[in-house]
């Protein structure tokens, strides 16, 4: 019994076995592969950056020199343009032109005004009044304006048109005739002296003029004419 108790105690007092500290070989190989891959990627990236820098540095030196040489020429041009545009004053300072009120820009002020095409005026033909022909036959009788007579009334009395009476008396104003003063020339067919047995009917048959026209021209109200009386014979048709 004592022996068994010893064995049990020894078994209780035995320390637990520690696990193996060494990692498996496969895990180590994976870690080494990862590290190598990272190193390769870093080396590739660095090599690309250096190649890009070489390309930039490979630009021809001539182009750089030309660009540097052209800069002062452009600066000189700008300086000359500014000096030409500004005129120095007595103090040596450039004169600045201040636009006056009311001045317009030359570009807008100068406008070519096209001359307006004047249309030719159409001259209306003057209406020429027809010339009044004075009757060719017959005689010219002078009539003195009586009381109550008008220019138109006198023309109607002697069976002539107003225009004909006006043409025969161009210097007479129609509205300015005066009683007993104004004398008008009248065109008649004839002047008949009444003889024995002459009555107005016989006289009208002789000259081919109606009794009414003869009585109207002589201001008669009755078909009667005294011997030796002079009767005015107008034209049968209105002249």
C-alpha positions in Angstrom: 0.0 0.0 0.0 2.8 2.3 0.8 4.3 1.6 -2.6 1.1 2.5 -4.4 0.8 5.8 -2.5 4.3 6.7 -3.6 3.5 6.1 -7.2 0.4 8.2 -6.9 2.3 11.0 -5.3 5.0 10.9 -8.0 2.4 11.0 -10.7 0.8 14.0 -9.1 4.1 15.8 -8.7 5.2 15.3 -12.3 5.4 18.5 -14.3 3.3 18.8 -17.4 5.2 18.4 -20.7 5.8 21.8 -22.5 4.6 21.9 -26.2 7.2 22.1 -28.9 8.3 25.6 -29.5 9.5 24.9 -33.0 7.1 26.1 -35.8 6.4 23.8 -38.7 8.6 24.2 -41.7 5.7 25.1 -44.0 4.8 28.2 -42.1 8.3 29.4 -42.2 8.5 28.9 -46.0 5.2 30.9 -46.5 6.6 33.8 -44.4 9.8 33.9 -46.4 7.9 33.9 -49.7 5.8 36.8 -48.6 8.8 38.8 -47.6 10.5 38.1 -50.9 7.4 39.2 -52.8 7.3 42.5 -50.9 10.9 43.2 -51.6 10.4 42.5 -55.3 7.4 44.8 -55.5 9.3 47.6 -53.8 12.3 47.2 -56.1 10.0 47.3 -59.2 8.3 50.5 -58.0 11.7 52.2 -57.3 13.0 51.3 -60.8 9.9 52.8 -62.5 10.4 56.1 -60.6 14.0 56.3 -61.6 13.1 55.7 -65.3 10.5 58.5 -65.3 13.0 60.9 -63.9 15.5 59.9 -66.6 12.9 60.7 -69.3 12.4 64.2 -67.8 16.0 64.9 -67.7 16.4 63.7 -71.3 14.7 66.8 -72.7 17.1 68.5 -75.3 19.0 71.3 -73.8 18.5 73.4 -76.9 14.8 73.8 -76.3 15.4 74.9 -72.8 18.0 77.4 -73.9 15.7 78.8 -76.5 12.8 79.2 -74.1 15.1 81.0 -71.6 16.4 83.3 -74.5 13.0 84.3 -75.8 11.8 85.6 -72.4 13.9 88.8 -72.4 12.8 89.6 -76.0 9.2 89.4 -75.1 9.7 91.5 -72.0 11.5 94.1 -74.2 8.5 94.2 -76.6 6.0 94.7 -73.9 8.2 97.5 -72.4 8.5 99.3 -75.8 4.7 99.1 -76.4 3.9 100.6 -73.1 6.5 103.4 -73.6 5.0 104.2 -77.0 1.5 104.3 -75.7 2.4 106.7 -72.9 3.9 110.1 -73.6 6.2 111.5 -70.9 5.3 114.8 -69.3 7.5 117.6 -68.1 8.0 115.8 -64.8 9.1 112.6 -66.6 6.0 110.7 -65.6 3.8 109.1 -68.3 0.8 111.0 -69.3 -2.5 109.2 -68.7 -5.2 110.1 -71.0 -8.5 110.6 -69.2 -11.6 110.4 -71.4 -13.6 113.6 -71.4 -17.3 113.6 -70.7 -19.2 113.5 -73.9 -16.4 112.0 -76.0 -17.2 108.9 -77.7 -15.0 106.1 -78.7 -13.5 106.6 -82.2 -14.6 103.2 -83.2 -18.2 104.0 -82.4 -18.2 107.7 -83.3 -17.0 107.2 -86.9 -19.9 105.7 -88.6 -20.3 105.8 -92.3 -23.7 107.2 -93.0 -25.0 106.0 -96.2 -26.6 108.8 -98.3 -30.2 108.5 -98.4 -31.4 107.7 -101.9 -33.8 110.5 -102.8 -36.6 109.1 -104.9 -37.3 111.3 -107.9 -40.5 113.2 -107.4 -43.1 112.3 -109.9 -44.2 115.5 -111.4 -47.9 115.3 -112.1 -48.7 116.5 -115.5 -50.4 119.9 -115.3 -53.9 119.7 -116.5 -54.0 122.1 -119.3 -57.3 123.8 -119.6 -58.7 123.4 -123.1 -58.4 126.6 -125.1 -61.7 128.2 -125.7 -62.3 128.9 -129.4 -64.0 132.1 -130.2 -66.7 131.7 -132.8 -65.4 132.4 -136.2 -68.4 133.9 -137.9 -70.7 136.7 -137.0 -69.9 140.1 -135.4 -68.5 141.5 -132.2 -71.0 143.5 -130.2 -70.1 145.7 -127.2 -72.5 145.3 -124.2 -72.6 147.7 -121.3 -73.4 146.1 -118.0 -76.9 147.1 -116.9 -78.6 146.9 -113.5 -79.0 143.5 -112.0 -76.8 141.8 -114.6 -74.1 139.3 -113.9 -71.3 137.8 -115.9 -73.0 134.5 -116.2 -76.4 136.2 -117.0 -74.9 138.2 -119.8 -73.4 135.1 -121.4 -76.7 133.3 -121.1 -78.5 136.2 -122.7 -76.5 136.1 -125.9 -76.5 132.3 -126.0 -72.7 131.9 -125.5 -70.7 130.0 -122.9 -69.2 131.7 -119.8 -65.8 130.5 -120.9 -66.2 132.1 -124.3 -67.2 135.4 -122.7 -64.2 135.2 -120.4 -61.9 134.5 -123.4 -63.2 137.5 -125.2 -62.7 139.7 -122.1 -59.5 138.4 -120.4 -58.9 141.6 -118.4 -62.3 141.7 -116.8 -62.9 140.3 -113.3 -66.2 138.4 -113.1 -67.0 139.7 -109.7 -65.8 143.2 -110.4 -68.1 144.3 -113.1 -69.8 147.6 -112.5 -73.2 148.9 -113.8 -72.9 151.4 -116.6 -69.1 151.3 -116.5 -67.9 147.8 -117.5 -68.2 147.0 -121.2 -68.0 143.4 -122.5 -67.4 142.2 -125.9 -70.0 139.6 -127.1 -70.0 137.5 -130.2 -73.3 137.5 -132.1 -74.5 136.3 -135.4 -75.8 139.6 -136.8 -77.6 142.9 -136.1 -80.9 143.3 -138.0 -82.6 146.6 -138.7 -86.4 146.1 -138.7 -88.1 147.2 -142.0 -91.7 147.4 -143.0 -93.6 144.2 -142.4 -90.7 142.7 -140.3 -91.9 140.8 -137.3 -89.8 138.6 -135.0 -91.2 135.5 -136.6 -90.1 136.6 -140.0 -86.7 137.6 -138.7 -86.2 134.2 -137.0 -87.1 132.4 -140.2 -84.6 134.6 -142.1 -81.6 133.9 -139.8 -82.6 130.4 -138.7 -82.7 131.3 -135.1 -85.6 130.7 -132.7 -87.9 133.5 -131.7 -87.2 132.8 -128.0 -83.5 133.4 -128.5 -84.1 136.6 -130.4 -86.5 137.9 -127.8 -84.1 136.9 -125.0 -81.1 138.7 -126.6 -83.2 141.8 -127.0 -85.0 141.6 -123.6 -88.5 141.5 -125.3 -91.5 140.0 -123.7 -93.8 140.4 -126.7 -93.5 139.3 -130.3 -93.2 142.8 -131.6 -90.4 145.1 -133.1 -90.7 148.7 -134.3 -89.6 149.8 -137.7 -86.0 151.0 -137.7 -85.3 149.1 -134.5 -82.0 147.1 -134.4 -82.4 143.5 -133.3 -79.5 141.5 -132.0 -79.4 138.0 -133.6 -77.5 135.5 -131.5 -76.2 132.2 -132.6 -78.7 129.3 -132.9 -76.4 127.0 -130.9 -74.5 127.9 -127.8 -71.0 129.0 -128.6 
